[in-house]
Amino acid sequence: MSRTSKTSYVMMSLIVAITSALIGCSAQTNQATTSSQQSAAEQPAATAQEVQKREHLTIQAPVGISLSSPIYKMIEDKSLSPFVENVEYKPWKTPDELRARISSGQAEVSAVPTYVGANLYNRGMDVKLINTLIWGILYMIGPDGEAVSWDSLRGQTVHVPFKGDMPDLVFRYLLKKNNLDPTKDVKIEYVSAPQELVGLLVAGKAKYAILPEHMATMSVMQGNKAGKKLGKVMSLQAEWAKATGKSPRIPQAGILVSGELIAKHPELVAELQKQFEQSVQFLNEKPKDAAAMIAKYQDGLTPPIIENVIPSLNLQFVSAKDAKEELEFFFTELSTLSPEIIGGKLPDAGFYYAP
């Protein structure tokens, strides 16, 4: 082979070698990129370790076991610990206390009557409803075995807690739907809290009373123990169905979250939503285990009593956006008493949390 041919052969070999090397590198690079992309796709968008952990979170709920029970479950399991250093639970005793904490920023997460959330939103508060959990826990307590109808209540005195709030609003709405004037046909005696009514019923100082669970069950049990035969003589959920033609359930209460928390800690709010759903499922499916857990946080109630009450709490997790239609119907009907109950209008879409 001539020198020229050898030189050409060497050059061609080098070109082939370089080209092969480049193709190999490109293939490896593409393979690595594809592998990396696949790996990234398999990873969650953000893990608890990657999000900014909040130092403190305050959750408030009404005294009792209705809306507090799912929160007790979260506290017991420390399920928010990857997202929050310290979770503080505060019970509220009156709706005024509830509203004051929200308005002053003392609580980022609040268990509220749903119409209260709508009212605060329409008044310009930066809040959103993330779910509805309680679907009706209101009962009329009266003499056990006595047949009670709306007509039989004419001229009677009925004791009601929280003037101008949920028990009062639903009761007055139903009076009107059954052709009774709340200011003339029935005498409504108001008390400051449900606990007060239990004592009045047991002492025989109140014949009829509107009570939410668990106080409704407690009044019956304490009355029977004291020789005063009491019973749930009317379900306001059943009467709601008769009056409206809807299902026997009321979107009564849910969880309200500050807009700031949603904006700054969306992962935490998403986890809250998930934990509420799981907690409600646990309470409904394992009432005995749930009762033992709740008893650790609720003074004065034994596990057997709590287990007996849980089915009456009508707990069901429904996201706010999925409950919107029922909520709007409920708000519209309540506003027939006064539009100001919900702040003068239906809340717009911004009220309903939609991640």
C-alpha positions as CSV (number, residue, x, y, z in Angstrom):
1,M,0.0,0.0,0.0
2,S,1.3,3.4,-1.0
3,R,2.0,6.2,1.6
4,T,-0.9,8.1,0.2
5,S,-3.3,5.1,0.6
6,K,-2.1,4.5,4.1
7,T,-2.7,8.1,5.0
8,S,-6.2,8.0,3.6
9,Y,-6.9,4.7,5.3
10,V,-5.8,6.1,8.7
11,M,-7.9,9.3,8.2
12,M,-11.0,7.3,7.3
13,S,-10.5,5.1,10.4
14,L,-10.2,8.1,12.6
15,I,-13.4,9.6,11.1
16,V,-15.3,6.4,11.7
17,A,-14.0,6.1,15.2
18,I,-14.8,9.6,16.1
19,T,-18.3,9.4,14.6
20,S,-18.9,6.1,16.4
21,A,-17.8,7.7,19.7
22,L,-20.0,10.7,19.1
23,I,-23.0,8.6,18.3
24,G,-22.4,6.4,21.3
25,C,-22.1,9.5,23.6
26,S,-25.3,10.9,22.1
27,A,-27.1,7.6,22.6
28,Q,-25.9,7.4,26.2
29,T,-26.9,11.1,26.8
30,N,-30.3,10.5,25.3
31,Q,-30.7,7.3,27.3
32,A,-29.7,9.1,30.5
33,T,-32.0,12.0,29.7
34,T,-34.9,9.6,29.1
35,S,-34.1,7.7,32.2
36,S,-33.9,10.9,34.2
37,Q,-37.3,12.1,32.8
38,Q,-38.9,8.7,33.6
39,S,-37.5,8.9,37.1
40,A,-38.7,12.4,37.6
41,A,-42.2,11.4,36.3
42,E,-42.3,8.6,38.8
43,Q,-41.6,11.0,41.7
44,P,-44.3,12.9,43.5
45,A,-44.4,16.7,42.7
46,A,-43.2,17.5,46.2
47,T,-42.6,15.4,49.3
48,A,-43.1,16.5,52.9
49,Q,-39.3,16.9,53.2
50,E,-39.1,19.2,50.3
51,V,-41.9,21.6,51.3
52,Q,-41.4,24.5,53.7
53,K,-42.4,23.3,57.1
54,R,-44.7,25.6,59.0
55,E,-43.8,26.3,62.7
56,H,-47.3,26.5,64.1
57,L,-50.9,25.7,63.0
58,T,-54.1,26.5,65.1
59,I,-57.2,24.5,64.5
60,Q,-60.5,25.3,66.2
61,A,-63.7,23.3,66.5
62,P,-66.9,23.5,68.6
63,V,-67.0,22.0,72.0
64,G,-68.2,18.4,71.7
65,I,-67.3,15.5,69.5
66,S,-69.0,16.3,66.2
67,L,-66.4,18.2,64.2
68,S,-63.7,17.7,66.8
69,S,-63.5,14.0,66.3
70,P,-61.7,14.0,62.9
71,I,-59.3,16.6,64.4
72,Y,-58.6,14.4,67.4
73,K,-57.7,11.6,65.0
74,M,-55.1,13.8,63.2
75,I,-53.6,14.9,66.5
76,E,-53.5,11.3,67.8
77,D,-51.7,10.1,64.7
78,K,-49.5,13.2,64.3
79,S,-50.4,13.0,60.7
80,L,-49.5,16.7,60.0
81,S,-46.1,16.5,61.6
82,P,-44.2,16.3,58.2
83,F,-45.7,19.7,57.4
84,V,-46.1,21.5,60.7
85,E,-43.9,21.6,63.8
86,N,-46.7,22.2,66.3
87,V,-50.5,21.8,65.9
88,E,-52.6,23.5,68.5
89,Y,-56.2,22.6,69.0
90,K,-58.7,25.2,70.5
91,P,-62.3,24.4,71.2
92,W,-64.8,27.3,70.6
93,K,-67.8,27.5,72.9
94,T,-69.9,30.1,71.0
95,P,-70.2,31.2,67.4
96,D,-69.0,34.7,68.4
97,E,-65.8,33.2,69.8
98,L,-65.3,31.3,66.5
99,R,-65.8,34.4,64.4
100,A,-63.5,36.5,66.6
101,R,-60.6,34.0,66.2
102,I,-61.0,33.9,62.4
103,S,-61.3,37.7,62.1
104,S,-58.2,38.3,64.2
105,G,-56.1,35.6,62.5
106,Q,-55.9,33.5,65.7
107,A,-56.9,30.3,63.8
108,E,-55.9,29.3,60.3
109,V,-58.2,26.2,60.2
110,S,-61.8,26.4,61.6
111,A,-64.6,23.9,61.9
112,V,-67.7,26.1,61.2
113,P,-71.4,26.1,60.4
114,T,-71.3,26.4,56.6
115,Y,-73.4,29.5,56.5
116,V,-70.9,31.3,58.8
117,G,-68.1,30.6,56.3
118,A,-70.3,32.0,53.5
119,N,-71.1,35.1,55.6
120,L,-67.4,35.8,56.5
121,Y,-66.4,35.3,52.8
122,N,-69.0,37.7,51.6
123,R,-67.9,40.3,54.2
124,G,-64.4,40.3,52.6
125,M,-62.6,37.8,54.7
126,D,-59.8,35.8,52.9
127,V,-61.2,32.3,53.6
128,K,-62.3,29.3,51.7
129,L,-64.4,26.3,52.6
130,I,-62.5,23.1,51.8
131,N,-65.1,20.5,52.7
132,T,-68.4,19.7,54.3
133,L,-68.3,17.0,57.0
134,I,-71.5,17.2,59.1
135,W,-74.7,16.5,57.3
136,G,-77.3,17.3,60.0
137,I,-77.2,16.7,63.8
138,L,-80.2,18.6,65.0
139,Y,-83.0,17.1,67.0
140,M,-85.9,18.1,69.1
141,I,-85.8,16.6,72.6
142,G,-89.1,16.1,74.5
143,P,-91.1,13.6,76.6
144,D,-90.2,10.1,75.4
145,G,-93.1,8.3,73.6
146,E,-95.0,11.5,73.0
147,A,-96.2,12.0,69.5
148,V,-95.0,15.4,68.3
149,S,-96.1,17.3,65.2
150,W,-95.8,20.9,64.0
151,D,-99.5,21.5,64.9
152,S,-99.0,20.1,68.4
153,L,-96.2,22.6,69.0
154,R,-98.6,25.5,68.5
155,G,-98.7,27.4,71.8
156,Q,-95.8,25.5,73.2
157,T,-92.4,26.8,74.5
158,V,-89.3,25.4,72.8
159,H,-85.8,26.1,74.2
160,V,-83.1,26.8,71.6
161,P,-79.3,27.5,72.0
162,F,-77.4,30.1,70.1
163,K,-79.9,32.7,69.0
164,G,-79.5,33.6,65.4
165,D,-77.2,30.6,64.7
166,M,-77.6,27.2,63.1
167,P,-80.1,25.4,65.5
168,D,-82.2,28.6,65.6
169,L,-82.1,29.2,61.9
170,V,-83.1,25.7,60.9
171,F,-85.8,25.5,63.5
172,R,-87.4,28.8,62.5
173,Y,-87.1,27.9,58.8
174,L,-89.0,24.7,59.5
175,L,-91.6,26.5,61.6
176,K,-92.4,28.8,58.6
177,K,-92.4,26.0,56.1
178,N,-95.1,24.3,58.3
179,N,-97.2,27.4,58.5
180,L,-96.2,28.5,62.0
181,D,-95.2,32.0,62.9
182,P,-92.0,31.8,65.1
183,T,-93.0,35.1,66.8
184,K,-96.6,34.2,67.5
185,D,-97.5,30.5,67.3
186,V,-94.5,29.1,69.3
187,K,-92.6,30.7,72.1
188,I,-88.9,30.4,71.6
189,E,-86.7,30.6,74.7
190,Y,-83.1,31.1,74.0
191,V,-80.1,30.0,76.0
192,S,-76.4,30.7,75.5
193,A,-75.2,27.2,75.0
194,P,-76.4,23.6,74.5
195,Q,-74.9,22.4,77.8
196,E,-77.3,24.7,79.7
197,L,-80.3,23.1,78.0
198,V,-79.3,19.6,79.1
199,G,-79.7,20.8,82.7
200,L,-83.0,22.4,82.1
201,L,-84.4,19.3,80.4
202,V,-83.2,17.0,83.1
203,A,-84.6,19.3,85.8
204,G,-88.0,19.5,84.1
205,K,-87.6,23.2,83.5
206,A,-87.8,22.7,79.7
207,K,-90.3,20.4,77.9
208,Y,-89.0,20.8,74.4
209,A,-85.5,21.8,73.2
210,I,-83.5,21.9,70.0
211,L,-80.1,20.3,70.5
212,P,-77.2,19.2,68.3
213,E,-75.4,15.9,68.8
214,H,-73.7,14.9,71.1
215,M,-75.8,17.0,73.5
216,A,-79.0,15.5,72.2
217,T,-78.0,12.0,73.2
218,M,-76.5,13.2,76.5
219,S,-79.8,14.9,77.5
220,V,-81.7,11.7,76.8
221,M,-79.2,9.6,78.8
222,Q,-79.0,11.9,81.7
223,G,-82.7,12.4,81.8
224,N,-83.3,8.6,81.9
225,K,-80.7,8.3,84.7
226,A,-82.6,11.0,86.7
227,G,-85.9,9.3,86.1
228,K,-87.0,11.9,83.5
229,K,-88.0,10.0,80.4
230,L,-86.7,12.0,77.4
231,G,-86.4,11.1,73.8
232,K,-85.5,12.5,70.3
233,V,-89.1,13.3,69.3
234,M,-88.2,15.0,66.0
235,S,-85.3,14.9,63.6
236,L,-84.8,18.2,61.9
237,Q,-83.0,16.4,59.1
238,A,-86.1,14.4,58.3
239,E,-88.3,17.5,58.6
240,W,-85.9,19.3,56.2
241,A,-86.5,16.5,53.6
242,K,-90.3,16.8,54.0
243,A,-90.2,20.6,53.7
244,T,-87.9,20.8,50.7
245,G,-88.3,17.6,48.8
246,K,-84.6,17.0,49.2
247,S,-82.7,14.2,50.9
248,P,-82.9,14.1,54.7
249,R,-79.5,15.7,55.2
250,I,-78.3,19.3,55.8
251,P,-74.8,20.5,54.8
252,Q,-74.5,21.9,58.2
253,A,-70.8,22.2,59.0
254,G,-67.4,21.9,57.4
255,I,-63.8,23.2,57.5
256,L,-62.8,26.8,56.7
257,V,-59.2,27.6,55.9
258,S,-57.5,31.0,55.6
259,G,-56.6,32.0,52.0
260,E,-53.1,32.9,53.2
261,L,-52.5,29.3,54.4
262,I,-53.7,28.0,51.0
263,A,-51.4,30.4,49.1
264,K,-48.3,29.9,51.2
265,H,-48.7,26.2,52.2
266,P,-50.7,24.5,49.5
267,E,-49.2,21.1,50.3
268,L,-50.3,21.4,53.9
269,V,-53.8,22.2,52.9
270,A,-53.9,19.3,50.5
271,E,-52.7,17.0,53.3
272,L,-55.4,18.5,55.6
273,Q,-58.0,17.6,53.1
274,K,-56.7,14.1,52.7
275,Q,-56.5,13.6,56.5
276,F,-60.1,14.8,57.1
277,E,-61.3,12.2,54.5
278,Q,-59.3,9.4,56.1
279,S,-60.4,10.4,59.7
280,V,-64.1,10.4,58.7
281,Q,-63.7,7.0,57.2
282,F,-62.0,5.7,60.3
283,L,-64.8,7.1,62.6
284,N,-67.6,5.5,60.5
285,E,-65.9,2.2,59.9
286,K,-64.4,1.6,63.3
287,P,-66.6,3.3,65.8
288,K,-65.4,1.2,68.8
289,D,-61.7,2.1,68.1
290,A,-62.7,5.7,67.4
291,A,-64.6,6.0,70.6
292,A,-61.6,4.8,72.6
293,M,-59.4,7.3,70.9
294,I,-61.9,10.2,71.3
295,A,-62.4,9.5,75.0
296,K,-58.8,10.5,75.6
297,Y,-59.5,14.0,74.4
298,Q,-63.1,14.5,75.6
299,D,-63.7,14.7,79.3
300,G,-66.9,13.3,80.8
301,L,-67.7,10.9,78.0
302,T,-66.9,7.2,78.1
303,P,-66.1,5.1,75.1
304,P,-69.5,3.3,75.1
305,I,-71.4,6.6,75.1
306,I,-69.2,8.0,72.2
307,E,-69.6,4.7,70.2
308,N,-73.4,5.1,70.6
309,V,-73.2,8.7,69.4
310,I,-70.9,8.4,66.3
311,P,-73.6,7.0,63.9
312,S,-75.8,10.0,64.8
313,L,-73.1,12.5,63.8
314,N,-73.9,12.0,60.1
315,L,-70.3,12.4,59.2
316,Q,-69.5,12.3,55.5
317,F,-66.5,13.8,53.7
318,V,-67.6,15.8,50.7
319,S,-65.2,18.3,49.1
320,A,-66.5,21.9,49.0
321,K,-66.6,21.9,45.2
322,D,-68.6,18.7,45.2
323,A,-71.0,20.0,47.9
324,K,-71.5,23.3,46.1
325,E,-75.0,22.5,44.7
326,E,-76.4,21.4,48.1
327,L,-74.7,24.2,49.9
328,E,-76.2,26.8,47.5
329,F,-79.6,25.4,48.0
330,F,-79.2,25.4,51.8
331,F,-77.9,29.0,51.7
332,T,-80.8,30.1,49.5
333,E,-83.4,28.6,51.8
334,L,-81.8,30.1,55.0
335,S,-81.6,33.5,53.3
336,T,-85.5,33.5,53.1
337,L,-85.3,34.3,56.9
338,S,-82.9,37.1,56.1
339,P,-80.4,37.5,53.2
340,E,-77.8,38.9,55.8
341,I,-77.5,35.4,57.2
342,I,-75.1,34.6,54.4
343,G,-73.9,38.2,53.9
344,G,-76.5,39.3,51.4
345,K,-75.8,37.0,48.5
346,L,-74.6,33.5,47.5
347,P,-70.8,33.3,47.7
348,D,-69.1,33.1,44.4
349,A,-66.9,30.3,43.1
350,G,-63.9,31.7,45.0
351,F,-65.4,30.5,48.3
352,Y,-65.1,26.8,47.3
353,Y,-61.6,25.4,47.6
354,A,-60.5,23.7,44.3
355,P,-56.8,22.8,44.2
